[in-house]
Amino acid sequence: MGTEKSNPMNRFPSPDADLLDSLREMVLCWRPDGVVHYANRRCRELLATADTALVGERLPDALPMEFREEAARHFLAVLGRLRGDHRSHAGEWRVETPTGKRRIVWHDLGVFDATGTLVEIRSFGLEWTAWPPDQDAAAAAREDETRWRFALEGLDQGLWDWDMATDKVYFSPGWKTMLGYADDEIGEHFDEWRRRVHPEDLPRTLAALEAHVNGGRAIYETEMRMLGKDGGWRWILARGKVMARHADGTPTRMIGTHADVTAHREREDKLRLAAAVFESTVEGVLTTDALGRIIAVNRAFTSITGYDEAEVVGRSPGMLRSGRHDAEFYRAMWDELNQRGSWSGEIWNKRKSGTVYPEWLTISAVLDEHNRVSHYVGVFSDISSIKRSEEELKRLAYQDGLTGLPNRLLLLDRINHASRRAVRSGGRFALLFIDLDRFKNVNDTLGRQTGDELLMAVTWRIQQRLRAEDTLSRLGSDEFVLLMEDISSEQQAAQLARDLLGLLSKPYQVSGHDIFLSASIGISLHPEDGDDAETLIKHADTAMYRAKEGGRNGYQFYTREQSVAAFQRFSLEAALHRALERGEFELHYQPQMDLASGRVTAMEALLRWRHPDIGLIPPDQFIPVAEETGLILPIGEWVLHTACTEALQCQALCGEALTVAVNLSPLELQRGEPVERIHRVLASTGLDPGLLELEITESSAMRRGEESIAMLYQLTDLGVRLAIDDFGSGYSNLGYLKRLPVSTLKIDRVFIRDLPGDAEDAAITRAIIALGHSLNLRVLAEGVETPEQRDFLKALGCDMQQGFLLARPLPFAQAVERVRVLNQG
């Protein structure tokens, strides 16, 4: 059987008991501890003694004395086999009694519960010497066979009876039902069985059958898959025995049983899977009995705790306690476990090495069939790495990752605490918003690693000047905020600001570079400038911007007027958004003349904003805001597209092709994907790339080193030309300049303004022209306003001029007309 699901302690139902009592065979049901809980009439007649009724007694002591030795041997063999990988056993007793020799053949079947544990043995015995010797023996045997079949059907087993001479097989109704067939749907030939056996199992099954038939095995027994009517495979336990042979030993009849063990196999598979999971899971698992004694642990338990299974089996899990939890913790844990059947939580335990570690533990109670706790299972994982990550996340949540300073979140908390303390005590505190001037240039030219090292050096310098109660925090790339508590006057904050400006302006030695830096500081005071953290930071930020506007390397206290200016700046940003949407921008053009020929060959496109209420707004009032907010990118693309379109219109109107020069801001070079954008504009407008000149500054061309050079070459590969604007106004790296694919140098107007009278400007201008020509570059002078300046530049060999002498920047139509006049003159 092996798959019985009913309570094994129950006796057979009364109809089965009546049927079994009518058999000449013995039926004996007993538990693994040897206690008998059922014996049919035949069994009681042959094996009971005058002193025992057999049922309720323990084997083999309940048997007659002459049977006990054989029975003890047999029962031990049964238990050994059934507790292994088998579900049945066959054996016999050979006993000499006062009445003669007796032989009893036994067929034993195991019954297992849902966990695969053996809970009952059902033994069926035939005493061969007990058959009647007269002519009625055959009839009696047939009668018993019929009863036996009924009994097997009642025990959910199918019977088969094989006439080996004809290959005719009787399949009982239970045999057919087991596979889902009605009684009339299966014939009576051996092939009915053979063709339903799984092809993979058939060779092994036939080999087992042959081994028994040839006398190699006492009984035929095997498990195989058989095809059911529904197309599914059922696992079948087949057992049988040759019952008759010819005089020459040839078998003529074989009888056996089929039992459906599919459910049992599935349970075994699940148990094997559970065992594999138990051993392979990364979580530690320990199992205890109902009294809390450890009975099993897995490999992960050993890996996490350091204890081998042999070191913990039989001991209490309390051996792992770290001492971090008090008795109340464990009392609450057990209360929940007893009430809910499980408990989960974080607990600190101790490894064999003595190391204390955190784990996430889940304890579950396992109940038996009587709903009583039989075991406890604990599953836990070492969460040390998670705790470390949590601590790191907590640190990152409140600290700057580079400097380790408090970040904005922690600063807000400390300011609010300082505010509450100041309200209680009537004290004051100050916020100093520190912004490093032009720090971005360091990152762009020397790299982020150098920039990070510089920030660490700045942090160290500031900290040297602070008191223990002051809090320095880093808000962004180059922004620091200093909380200065318990100040006696605003002069104390001003003095600290002056000290910091002096400290920060001293040269830095970083990554082999001498770096000079300055800072702008804005100061807000509590309670005058606000009583909450956000307001105080905002006002200090506003004051810092006013310090920058005042020339940098200085400090400013917050005033209400600064907020008004900040609001105006915010309003300007919003107006810029609307200007782009409403088409309020326009281009003005300033001619560029070839000094040798006296003809205008190019025009520079200059952006203007015609506000509907204010009128024309010069670029120096809105370009800085556009660059800070990133609006310069969409505005710049509009400028490119419009300049190229109007260059084509100018060509049609003037009858000659003029180059159009367009400024590219540093932000457009860094983030505007200039190569793709200019390619797109040229493709959409149809302008000859050779008629577009892009003006860039020295600093923006050098900002990203090799990356910038590669990008500039990609631009010239499109066919456009490049010019260096305002040459000489910054630091000029001649070695770098000669590597750039530029065609024009534009001399900054600051050197032209006082020509020809200023000897120093004249010398610089002469040097720039000579340098440009040595690099095969055209040189253009900006800001030419007088004939004397023009003539002086022409005498020096300057190639081109641009300035008010030719024309102021003019709207498109006026600029085209001015070009006509100049080129006709």
Buried (B, 14 or more C-beta within 10 A) or exposed (E): BBBBEEEBEEEBEEEBBEBBBBBBBBBBBBBBEBBBBBBBBBBBEBBBEEEBEBBEBEBBEBBBEBBBEBBBEBBEBBBEBBEEEBBBBBBBBEBEEEEEEBEBBBBBBBBBBEEEEBBBBBBBBBBEEEBEEEEEEEEEBEBBBEBBBBBBBBBBBBBBBBBBEEEEBEBBBBBBBBBBBEEEEBEEBBEBBEEBBBEEBBEBBBEBBEEBBEEEBEBBBBBBBBBBEEEEBBBBBBBBBBBEEEEEEEBBBBBBBBBBBBBBBEBBEEEEEEEEEBEEBEBBBBBBBEEEBBBBBBBBBBEBBBBEBEBBBEBEBEBBBBEEBEEEEEEEBEEBBEEEEEBBEEBBBBBBEEEBBBBBBBBBBBEEEEEEBEBBBBBBBBBBEEBEEEEEEEEEEBBBEBBEBBBBEBBBEBBBBBBEEBEEEEBBBBBBBBBBBEBBBBBBBBBEEBBBBBBBBBBEBBEEBBEEEBBBBBBEBBBBBBBBBBBEEBEBBBEBBEEBBEBBEEEBEBBEBEBEBBBBBBBBBBBBBBBEBEBBBBBBBBBBBBBBEEEBBBBBBBBEEBBEBBEEBEEBBEBBEEBBEEEBBBBBBBBBBBBEEEBBBBBBBBBBBBEEEEEEBEBEEBBEBBBEBEBBBBBBBBBBBBBBBBBBEBBEBBEEBBBBBBBBBBBBBBEBBBBEBBBBBBEEBEBBBEBBBBBBBBBBBBBBEEEBBEBBBBBBEBBBBBBBBBBBBEEBEEEBBEEBEBBBBBBBBBBBEEBBEBEEBBEBBBEBBEBBBEBEBBBBBBBBBBEEBBEBBBEBBBBBBBBEBBBEBBEBEBBBEBBBEBBEE
